[in-house]
């Protein structure tokens, strides 16, 4: 089976970005998506900036062979720490995830932002808070790092009885912002706990991905980067997977054969087609796990 290139790549430390993918897919038809979760090293939130940068850079280097059309950092932590770095080094657009403070601030009062420690301590997040303060000077913004919550969700997502409330600060905010894509799995429970509006950035990210994809698409199906934007199919691409008798997958690309780690293989069990005909390839050592979570939580699949 050949693996397509030129898809839209979603990255998260683990399962959080699946919530962003789920929000994005209905806006597309017959496109290629890749999902990479770095679950083995999740959660990222308490790692140092250097460790997060090293992990994310490493993953993007490994995935370079897929030649993504654009990438979505479906992770507030990775965005806070790595977005600028990746934008300077990669040739394709990078869309990030940022806490949805602005829509929440419109309600006035106190905005409680729940995020990971790395996000709360990042310069990028401070700049976002400054911008919000300038626009809504009366609004009080309080950011709290929910230690352990992303890890708890990562482990317990399929257990409907997981209780996030021990991780939540005791506050009486006007609005709450979920500044971590993992937290979106427990959004309803957070709403119930605070009895106030709870915001996340997923709709905004999905719209941005769609807008950027559209912008790059001209009428004749050639993108601004000169690459064909017609629905990629397995046969169109120069990267294909070859199965050898030693049960090892290799990628044959431009007549050279590169041994690649198993996660770049397109085993059928890590691939689905959604009801819009989008093809989603799950990558990384936890690809089967992420696919399973995605199917359980979000998609009625055709395959
Ligand atoms: N899902 C991620 C975020 O949006 C990171 C969670 C973690 O790995 O700590 O921040």
Boltz pocket constraint, residues with backbone or C-beta under 6 A from the ligand:
constraints:
  - pocket:
      binder: B
      contacts: [[A, 12], [A, 13], [A, 14], [A, 16], [A, 17], [A, 42], [A, 43], [A, 44], [A, 45], [A, 46], [A, 74], [A, 75], [A, 76], [A, 77], [A, 78], [A, 97], [A, 116], [A, 119], [A, 150], [A, 151], [A, 179], [A, 180], [A, 181], [A, 182]]
      max_distance: 6.0
